[in-house]
Amino acid sequence: MNLQALIEDIRQQVLPFYDQGRVADYIPALASVAPHQFGLAICTLDGEHYACGDAATPFSIQSISKAFMLALTLQAEGETLWRHVGKEPSGNPFNSLVQLEYEHGIPRNPFINAGALVVTDRAIRHFGAAHGRLLDWLRAESGAPRLSANEQIAASEREHGDRNAALAHFMKSYGNLDHPVEQVLDQYFHNCSIEMSCSQLARAALFLANHGLSPNTAQQYLSRSQAKQVNAVMLTCGTYDAAGEFAYRVGLPVKSGVGGGLLAVIPGKMSIAAWSPQLDRRGNSVLGLEALDRFTTRTGLSIF
């Protein structure tokens, strides 16, 4: 199969979906991103790389950072991490407060905002500067030593982060947050503000396609079982409250971000990153979903 020709054809098929979504505006620094952009990149375990469109353009990875932070923290903490955060879909918006009260400060999964804050708190326990540790890891795995967070976006998130602060304070009242709320929020906002391109993201995620072993650096970051856990939670919880739609149409573990990125994993084969900043009502990239749907449909490559 000629994957380069395929993704070029998919790009042409999804461009008519422009303007069926809108760029995230609840973080003002994201609202100014040019809406008509689309990139798609694939990295395979045998060393091949395919890219089209705006695959080299950096964008704010936002919640995609949560998948990497989960892997980093799971490596350090092991199974005890799951005492602090669950593994189940939430069925509610990613910044909802409702379930936390019913479930005594234990977030439903690591990919809603409350869960990501808990994972960040646990990462601080192990690494101190959790953001710096994540950034170093992503630089090594992406092959981009100048990778960094966008300070303007981080400041914008902090300025408009009242809901996240409320989530953190609420969990701290239940004893499920060890470090000062401001410290956890600062690390979390900087993680979300990291800028990467599709090509860099796809390369960095290859360890999840390779059972925890990075083909880039030959580092065994996760055990085979832990890599399975991260991929499973991506499948069931990685696209906010649209995980069922993605499982139905795409059939892969996927993590999305409101910057318009989508990161997908085909275990044993490859990782795929798509980006287009216009989002549907659930916060997922409109063109990205269309592209991944077409890719798995035409290749037959899914986990089902």
C-alpha positions as CSV (number, residue, x, y, z in Angstrom):
1,M,0.0,0.0,0.0
2,N,1.3,3.5,-0.9
3,L,0.6,5.3,2.3
4,Q,1.9,8.6,1.0
5,A,-0.5,8.6,-1.9
6,L,-3.3,7.5,0.5
7,I,-2.9,10.3,3.0
8,E,-2.6,12.9,0.2
9,D,-5.9,11.6,-1.2
10,I,-7.5,11.6,2.3
11,R,-6.4,15.2,2.7
12,Q,-8.2,16.2,-0.5
13,Q,-11.3,14.4,0.7
14,V,-11.5,16.1,4.1
15,L,-10.8,19.7,3.1
16,P,-14.5,20.3,2.2
17,F,-15.2,19.8,5.9
18,Y,-13.7,23.2,6.7
19,D,-16.0,25.5,8.6
20,Q,-18.1,22.7,10.0
21,G,-16.5,23.4,13.4
22,R,-15.0,26.3,15.2
23,V,-11.6,27.1,16.7
24,A,-11.4,26.9,20.5
25,D,-12.1,30.3,22.0
26,Y,-12.4,29.6,25.7
27,I,-8.6,30.0,25.8
28,P,-8.2,33.3,24.1
29,A,-4.6,32.6,22.9
30,L,-6.0,29.7,20.9
31,A,-8.7,31.7,19.3
32,S,-6.3,33.5,16.9
33,V,-5.1,30.3,15.2
34,A,-5.8,30.3,11.4
35,P,-8.7,27.9,11.0
36,H,-8.0,26.5,7.5
37,Q,-5.1,24.2,8.3
38,F,-4.8,20.5,8.1
39,G,-1.8,18.1,8.7
40,L,-1.4,14.4,8.8
41,A,1.6,12.3,9.7
42,I,2.4,8.6,10.1
43,C,5.4,7.0,11.7
44,T,5.8,3.2,11.4
45,L,7.8,0.8,13.6
46,D,10.0,-0.1,10.7
47,G,11.2,3.5,10.4
48,E,9.0,4.9,7.7
49,H,7.6,8.4,7.9
50,Y,4.8,9.9,5.8
51,A,3.4,13.4,6.0
52,C,1.1,15.8,4.1
53,G,-0.4,19.2,4.4
54,D,0.6,21.2,7.5
55,A,2.2,18.2,9.2
56,A,5.3,20.3,10.0
57,T,3.4,23.2,11.6
58,P,3.6,23.3,15.4
59,F,0.4,23.7,17.4
60,S,-0.6,23.6,21.0
61,I,-1.0,19.9,21.9
62,Q,-3.3,20.7,24.9
63,S,-4.8,17.5,26.3
64,I,-2.7,15.2,24.1
65,S,0.0,16.0,26.7
66,K,-2.1,14.0,29.2
67,A,-1.4,10.7,27.4
68,F,2.4,11.3,27.7
69,M,2.1,12.5,31.3
70,L,0.1,9.4,32.2
71,A,2.7,7.1,30.7
72,L,5.5,9.0,32.5
73,T,3.8,8.8,35.8
74,L,2.6,5.2,35.4
75,Q,6.2,4.3,34.8
76,A,7.3,5.9,38.0
77,E,4.4,4.9,40.3
78,G,3.0,1.7,38.9
79,E,-0.4,0.3,39.9
80,T,-0.8,2.6,43.0
81,L,-1.5,5.4,40.6
82,W,-5.0,3.9,40.0
83,R,-5.9,4.5,43.6
84,H,-6.0,8.2,42.9
85,V,-7.7,8.2,39.5
86,G,-10.1,5.9,37.8
87,K,-10.2,4.2,34.3
88,E,-13.8,4.7,33.3
89,P,-15.4,7.0,30.8
90,S,-17.0,10.0,32.4
91,G,-19.9,10.8,30.1
92,N,-19.6,14.4,31.1
93,P,-17.7,17.4,29.8
94,F,-13.9,17.3,30.4
95,N,-14.1,20.1,33.0
96,S,-17.1,18.9,34.9
97,L,-17.3,19.2,38.7
98,V,-20.3,17.0,39.1
99,Q,-18.8,13.5,39.4
100,L,-16.1,14.6,41.8
101,E,-18.6,15.2,44.5
102,Y,-20.4,11.9,44.0
103,E,-17.1,10.0,43.9
104,H,-15.3,11.7,46.8
105,G,-12.6,13.5,44.9
106,I,-11.5,10.6,42.7
107,P,-11.6,11.6,39.1
108,R,-13.2,9.2,36.7
109,N,-10.2,8.9,34.4
110,P,-6.8,10.5,33.7
111,F,-7.9,12.4,30.6
112,I,-10.6,14.6,32.0
113,N,-9.1,17.8,33.5
114,A,-9.5,16.6,37.1
115,G,-7.8,13.3,36.4
116,A,-4.9,15.1,34.6
117,L,-4.4,17.4,37.6
118,V,-4.1,14.3,39.9
119,V,-1.6,12.7,37.5
120,T,0.4,15.9,37.4
121,D,0.3,16.0,41.2
122,R,1.6,12.5,41.4
123,A,4.3,13.3,38.8
124,I,5.5,16.2,40.9
125,R,5.9,13.7,43.8
126,H,8.2,11.7,41.7
127,F,10.0,14.2,39.5
128,G,9.7,17.6,41.2
129,A,9.6,19.6,38.0
130,A,7.1,17.4,36.2
131,H,6.8,19.7,33.2
132,G,10.5,19.8,32.7
133,R,10.7,16.0,32.9
134,L,7.9,15.7,30.3
135,L,9.5,18.2,28.0
136,D,12.9,16.5,28.2
137,W,11.2,13.2,27.3
138,L,9.2,14.7,24.4
139,R,12.4,16.4,23.0
140,A,14.2,13.1,23.0
141,E,11.4,11.0,21.5
142,S,10.4,13.6,18.9
143,G,13.9,14.4,17.8
144,A,13.2,18.1,18.4
145,P,15.6,19.4,21.0
146,R,14.1,22.9,20.9
147,L,10.6,21.8,21.8
148,S,9.0,24.1,24.3
149,A,5.8,25.4,25.8
150,N,4.2,28.5,24.5
151,E,4.3,31.0,27.4
152,Q,1.6,33.1,26.0
153,I,-0.8,30.2,25.8
154,A,0.2,29.0,29.3
155,A,-0.5,32.5,30.7
156,S,-3.9,32.6,28.9
157,E,-4.8,29.3,30.4
158,R,-3.8,30.5,33.8
159,E,-5.8,33.7,33.5
160,H,-8.9,31.8,32.5
161,G,-8.3,28.7,34.6
162,D,-10.9,29.2,37.4
163,R,-12.7,26.0,36.6
164,N,-9.4,24.0,36.8
165,A,-8.5,25.7,40.1
166,A,-11.9,24.8,41.5
167,L,-11.4,21.1,40.5
168,A,-8.0,21.1,42.1
169,H,-9.2,22.7,45.4
170,F,-12.1,20.3,45.5
171,M,-9.8,17.3,45.2
172,K,-7.4,18.7,47.7
173,S,-10.2,19.0,50.2
174,Y,-10.6,15.2,49.8
175,G,-6.9,14.6,50.3
176,N,-6.4,13.5,46.7
177,L,-3.9,16.3,45.9
178,D,-0.6,16.5,47.8
179,H,1.0,19.6,46.5
180,P,-0.1,23.3,46.5
181,V,-2.8,23.9,44.0
182,E,-0.9,26.8,42.3
183,Q,2.1,24.5,41.7
184,V,0.0,21.8,40.2
185,L,-1.9,24.2,38.0
186,D,1.3,25.8,36.7
187,Q,2.8,22.5,35.7
188,Y,-0.5,21.4,34.1
189,F,-1.0,24.6,32.1
190,H,2.6,24.4,30.8
191,N,2.2,20.8,29.8
192,C,-1.0,21.7,27.8
193,S,0.9,24.6,26.2
194,I,3.6,22.5,24.6
195,E,3.8,23.0,20.9
196,M,4.5,20.1,18.5
197,S,3.9,19.3,14.9
198,C,2.1,16.2,13.6
199,S,5.3,14.7,12.5
200,Q,6.9,15.2,15.9
201,L,3.9,13.9,17.8
202,A,3.7,10.7,15.7
203,R,7.3,10.0,16.3
204,A,7.1,10.6,20.0
205,A,4.2,8.2,20.4
206,L,5.9,5.2,18.8
207,F,6.6,3.6,22.1
208,L,2.8,3.2,22.6
209,A,2.7,1.3,19.3
210,N,5.7,-0.8,20.4
211,H,4.5,-2.2,23.7
212,G,6.3,0.5,25.7
213,L,9.7,0.2,24.0
214,S,10.8,3.3,22.1
215,P,12.3,2.5,18.7
216,N,13.8,6.0,18.7
217,T,15.9,5.7,21.8
218,A,15.7,2.0,22.6
219,Q,14.3,2.8,26.1
220,Q,11.7,0.6,27.7
221,Y,9.4,3.3,29.1
222,L,6.5,1.0,30.0
223,S,6.0,-2.7,30.5
224,R,3.9,-4.4,27.9
225,S,1.0,-4.4,30.4
226,Q,1.3,-0.7,31.1
227,A,1.4,0.2,27.4
228,K,-1.8,-1.8,27.1
229,Q,-3.3,0.1,29.9
230,V,-2.5,3.5,28.4
231,N,-3.8,2.5,25.0
232,A,-7.0,1.1,26.6
233,V,-7.7,4.3,28.4
234,M,-7.1,6.3,25.3
235,L,-9.6,4.1,23.5
236,T,-12.3,4.5,26.1
237,C,-11.6,8.0,27.5
238,G,-9.3,9.8,25.1
239,T,-11.7,11.9,23.1
240,Y,-13.7,13.5,25.9
241,D,-17.4,12.4,25.7
242,A,-17.1,11.2,22.1
243,A,-15.1,8.0,22.8
244,G,-17.9,5.8,21.5
245,E,-18.0,7.8,18.2
246,F,-14.3,7.4,17.8
247,A,-14.3,3.7,18.6
248,Y,-17.2,3.2,16.2
249,R,-15.7,5.2,13.3
250,V,-12.0,4.9,13.8
251,G,-11.4,1.9,16.0
252,L,-8.1,3.0,17.5
253,P,-6.8,4.3,20.8
254,V,-6.9,8.1,20.2
255,K,-6.1,11.1,22.4
256,S,-7.4,14.5,21.3
257,G,-6.7,18.1,22.3
258,V,-8.7,21.4,21.9
259,G,-5.7,22.7,19.9
260,G,-7.1,20.5,17.1
261,G,-4.7,17.6,17.4
262,L,-5.5,13.9,17.4
263,L,-3.0,11.2,18.2
264,A,-3.8,7.6,17.3
265,V,-2.0,4.4,17.9
266,I,-2.1,1.1,15.9
267,P,-0.3,-1.4,18.3
268,G,2.4,-3.3,16.6
269,K,2.4,-1.1,13.5
270,M,2.4,2.7,13.7
271,S,1.3,6.0,15.3
272,I,-0.7,8.7,13.5
273,A,-1.1,12.3,14.2
274,A,-3.7,14.6,12.6
275,W,-4.3,18.3,13.2
276,S,-6.9,20.8,12.1
277,P,-7.9,23.5,14.6
278,Q,-11.7,23.7,14.0
279,L,-13.5,21.6,16.6
280,D,-16.9,19.9,16.9
281,R,-19.2,20.6,19.8
282,R,-17.4,17.9,21.9
283,G,-14.0,19.5,21.4
284,N,-12.5,17.2,18.8
285,S,-11.0,18.2,15.4
286,V,-13.6,17.9,12.7
287,L,-11.2,17.2,9.9
288,G,-9.0,15.0,12.1
289,L,-11.9,12.7,12.8
290,E,-12.8,12.5,9.2
291,A,-9.2,11.7,8.2
292,L,-8.8,9.0,10.8
293,D,-12.1,7.4,9.8
294,R,-11.1,7.3,6.2
295,F,-7.6,6.0,7.0
296,T,-8.8,3.0,9.0
297,T,-11.7,2.3,6.6
298,R,-9.5,2.2,3.5
299,T,-6.6,0.4,5.1
300,G,-8.5,-2.0,7.3
301,L,-6.0,-1.1,10.1
302,S,-7.9,-0.9,13.4
303,I,-7.8,-2.9,16.6
304,F,-11.2,-4.6,15.7
